Structures are given as structure tokens and as C-alpha cells.
Amino acid sequence: MSPAAQAAQGRPKPAGIPARILVAGSDLLAGAVASALETHGFATMEIAPRKAEIERGIEWQPDLALIDVRTLDVTTGSSLLRPLHRVGLEICVMDEGGDDDRLQAWLGAGASALIDKNEPFDQLFRTVNRLLRFGSMAQMARRQSGSHGVTIADGTIADGQPRSARQKRFATLTEREQFVLAELMEGHNAEEIATAAFVSISTVRSQIKAILQKLGVNSQLAAVAMARRAGWSLDHPPRNSPKPSSGRRKSVS
């Protein structure tokens, strides 16, 4: 298991044993994901997303937990994540993209990774590998900062660097792209942004695509997560980035 989990439970993991991944979700999804992970050399345990099953999974001493929260409300899902977080496990959450309130709830409950369900399995596999590799770094960041530490969204790692360093990517955004990102952070979709700004939806989608490319992420969910973790906003853009003029609703063409 991860160094933090080993320390929390006082049980060193013997060398040469495959990483253990706890997979919680519906029978169909959990079985498919577990089978795919096993073909890549991981040991897996499938459980239902229930409190008693989570406790049983913890006793199995996994290295990482992969939780499908798509069918769960925030209260239920968070109650499943917290016991895993308390014992020091890295947690990868799979959910629908586009709901920032749910995203923040999973981060608040201790999630280390956020995966959009529409991402291909290869992306999930890369994220799992990165979580296992950088897990000790994540736990260290949590202890040092008192925050939820490292967040991995769609395979993108915010690796505990100083906030100013993480904000450098946002300096590459144009004024219009900054405006669109701020709108996404407020929960507006592309159609709503286009309507309010009197531009075509294709224009906004093009700007969203540019934002994702510059930030190095694969979804709007990941872009919003990165911005929030970096403390970015229109009121606090990174130094040397273009500063949008005042007014929330403006042309973005």
C-alpha cells in the first residue's frame, strides 16, 4: 500500500507483491474495470459502494481505491470516501463531468483523482499508475499544507508545487479564454456563455478547446479543478497574463 497507508496501519508491504486496487461500483462496471486492471498486472478486489463493503475493503489493505460515484448523491458518496482517506489511501473517483459542486464535494472528502467517465480506459490506467507512483508525494503535500494535497484530474497532476508555479500555465490564456474559463468555473456551459456573450457556440467551443490544450487537460472538469486548486480567478490572474477588462458578460468572439 502507499507509504502513508503503511504508516497509518503499521504494516509494511512486502516487496514483489502486485499493487492492490479496491474497486467499488456497480457489478457491471466494477467487474469490467477490475478485469482490465488485472490484465495490466494489478491485484483487485470488487465491492459494492456501501459502508460495510468499504470497511471490508480497507481490511484487504489496498494501495489505492477506485470509486464509481455516478449513481450516488454527494452525502452518500462522501461518507464512503472519508474512511478511505482517514487510513491514508489514495482515492480515484469516477463521475460524470460538468458538475462543479460534486467535484468540490469529492475533493473535500479526500479524493486524490477525478476521472470523467467518458475518458478511455487508457486514461484511467495512466492516472492509476501516477497515483501509485506519486502517492507519497500527495500525502506529504497534505500534511505540509493542511489541504487536500495533490489532485489528479484526467491524468493531469498538480504536484504540490507552490501556487505561483502552478499558475504559470494560466498566463498563456488570452483575455477571452480567461473569461470563458471563469464562466465554466461558475457552472455555465458553452451554450449559456455563447448566448450571454452574443457569439456562436462554435466560437466558445473553440476557445474551450484552446483552454484545455494550454492547460494540458482533457476535459472541462479537469480545467475547472486545476483552476480551483491553483487559486486562479479573473480577480487574481497570474502575473504577466492579459488582464480582462471589467464586466462579467462581454463579447468573447
Buried (B, 14 or more C-beta within 10 A) or exposed (E): BBBBBBBBBEEEBEEEEEBBBBBBBEEEBBBBBBEBBEEEEBBBBBBBBEEEBBEBBBEEBBBBBBBBBBEBEBEEBBBBBBBBBEBBBBBBBBBEBBEBEBBBBBBEBBBBBBBBEEBEEEBBBBBBBBBBEBBBBBBBBBEEEEEBBBBBBBBBBBBBBEBEEBBBBBBBBBBBBBBBBBBBBEEBBBEBBBEBBEBEBEBBBBBBEBBBEBBBBBBBBBBBBBBBBBEBBBEEBBEEBBEBEEEEEBEBE
